[in-house]
Amino acid sequence: MSHTRNRLVVGVLIAVLLCTSGLLPAPIAASPYETTAPAPYLHQAVPETSDRFDRLTAEYGFDPDDAVDVSTLPPTSQQVVERTVAGSPDADGWYRYELPLCVDSVLVCDSVREPPTVFTYGTAQPSEIFTIVDVGEERYLLQTGVQPGADTTGDLRGQSVGIYTWLAGLLPLGVLVGAATVIGHHSNRRRVADLVVALGGVVLAAGLAVPYLVVGDVVAYDAIAWPLFGGVLAAVGVALVGVAWLAVGYAGATGTTPS
């Protein structure tokens, strides 16, 4: 009896965790970095030698001589500026760097948990989202936010896949695990029920590990987001077959017809 009760408790627990995984503060099969507004914390800069620098400073009435020396900024702010201009410019002449901001519930963080307080992120006026900075012998116009009315929808970002993985994968898988647990508890087909529960447990464990694999630089979330989504959907398909088999067997044993 105790063993049967333990199996029931484990199955229900896994089912609940899978169903609520998208609502829990800890990311499960999702990015370990902040994705709510105003994320992503994108930094963009154009050098003084660029025509775009002249056009933007003239358009918004900025005085290039009002530049802030990067060495006077707080450490985190200094770091993001230096990382922004350390790369190569894109086709439009912009240097870009996105600061990964760890969610609070991730126990290990490879970046920061709070954005630089010197800069303004999200939607704001040009005077707030642009900063002229001196980095060594170079001067840049740094942008950290967007202006009101700007199109910020962009394309489908890899880190947003976590929401779809929960809604289309983890949530229905949790329902199926719960159904298998209940049917298995009241039937003699417990082996199949245990396999469905075990499948849910494996998916849950993998989902819990994903954020730490990303933080540990073992994998990149953008690279595994869609394959992970497909894998969870495959698990849902397998669990669905198992639950259907359990339901048909249970209906036959009890003399009822499944709807």
ChimeraX attribute file (.defattr): number of C-alpha atoms within 10 A of each C-alpha:
attribute: neighborCount
match mode: 1-to-1
recipient: residues
	/A:1	6
	/A:2	7
	/A:3	8
	/A:4	11
	/A:5	11
	/A:6	11
	/A:7	19
	/A:8	19
	/A:9	13
	/A:10	15
	/A:11	27
	/A:12	21
	/A:13	17
	/A:14	24
	/A:15	28
	/A:16	16
	/A:17	19
	/A:18	28
	/A:19	23
	/A:20	15
	/A:21	24
	/A:22	21
	/A:23	13
	/A:24	12
	/A:25	11
	/A:26	17
	/A:27	23
	/A:28	28
	/A:29	29
	/A:30	28
	/A:31	25
	/A:32	28
	/A:33	26
	/A:34	20
	/A:35	17
	/A:36	8
	/A:37	10
	/A:38	14
	/A:39	17
	/A:40	19
	/A:41	21
	/A:42	19
	/A:43	23
	/A:44	22
	/A:45	25
	/A:46	25
	/A:47	22
	/A:48	17
	/A:49	11
	/A:50	14
	/A:51	11
	/A:52	16
	/A:53	22
	/A:54	16
	/A:55	11
	/A:56	15
	/A:57	16
	/A:58	12
	/A:59	10
	/A:60	11
	/A:61	11
	/A:62	18
	/A:63	10
	/A:64	19
	/A:65	10
	/A:66	11
	/A:67	16
	/A:68	16
	/A:69	14
	/A:70	19
	/A:71	14
	/A:72	9
	/A:73	15
	/A:74	12
	/A:75	11
	/A:76	16
	/A:77	17
	/A:78	18
	/A:79	15
	/A:80	18
	/A:81	22
	/A:82	15
	/A:83	15
	/A:84	23
	/A:85	22
	/A:86	12
	/A:87	12
	/A:88	11
	/A:89	16
	/A:90	9
	/A:91	7
	/A:92	9
	/A:93	16
	/A:94	23
	/A:95	21
	/A:96	22
	/A:97	20
	/A:98	15
	/A:99	21
	/A:100	22
	/A:101	20
	/A:102	23
	/A:103	20
	/A:104	16
	/A:105	12
	/A:106	16
	/A:107	11
	/A:108	14
	/A:109	20
	/A:110	15
	/A:111	13
	/A:112	15
	/A:113	15
	/A:114	13
	/A:115	18
	/A:116	19
	/A:117	10
	/A:118	12
	/A:119	16
	/A:120	21
	/A:121	22
	/A:122	17
	/A:123	18
	/A:124	15
	/A:125	12
	/A:126	19
	/A:127	12
	/A:128	16
	/A:129	19
	/A:130	23
	/A:131	22
	/A:132	25
	/A:133	23
	/A:134	21
	/A:135	17
	/A:136	10
	/A:137	5
	/A:138	11
	/A:139	22
	/A:140	24
	/A:141	24
	/A:142	24
	/A:143	22
	/A:144	22
	/A:145	24
	/A:146	21
	/A:147	15
	/A:148	12
	/A:149	7
	/A:150	8
	/A:151	8
	/A:152	11
	/A:153	7
	/A:154	6
	/A:155	6
	/A:156	8
	/A:157	12
	/A:158	16
	/A:159	20
	/A:160	15
	/A:161	20
	/A:162	23
	/A:163	19
	/A:164	15
	/A:165	23
	/A:166	24
	/A:167	15
	/A:168	14
	/A:169	25
	/A:170	32
	/A:171	22
	/A:172	20
	/A:173	31
	/A:174	29
	/A:175	20
	/A:176	27
	/A:177	34
	/A:178	26
	/A:179	24
	/A:180	32
	/A:181	26
	/A:182	16
	/A:183	19
	/A:184	25
	/A:185	18
	/A:186	11
	/A:187	16
	/A:188	14
	/A:189	17
	/A:190	19
	/A:191	10
	/A:192	18
	/A:193	29
	/A:194	19
	/A:195	15
	/A:196	29
	/A:197	29
	/A:198	16
	/A:199	18
	/A:200	27
	/A:201	21
	/A:202	14
	/A:203	24
	/A:204	22
	/A:205	14
	/A:206	15
	/A:207	21
	/A:208	17
	/A:209	15
	/A:210	24
	/A:211	27
	/A:212	20
	/A:213	15
	/A:214	20
	/A:215	21
	/A:216	13
	/A:217	11
	/A:218	10
	/A:219	14
	/A:220	16
	/A:221	24
	/A:222	15
	/A:223	11
	/A:224	17
	/A:225	22
	/A:226	17
	/A:227	11
	/A:228	22
	/A:229	22
	/A:230	14
	/A:231	15
	/A:232	23
	/A:233	18
	/A:234	13
	/A:235	19
	/A:236	26
	/A:237	16
	/A:238	15
	/A:239	27
	/A:240	20
	/A:241	13
	/A:242	18
	/A:243	23
	/A:244	15
	/A:245	16
	/A:246	22
	/A:247	21
	/A:248	13
	/A:249	17
	/A:250	20
	/A:251	15
	/A:252	12
	/A:253	11
	/A:254	9
	/A:255	9
	/A:256	10
	/A:257	10
	/A:258	11
	/A:259	5
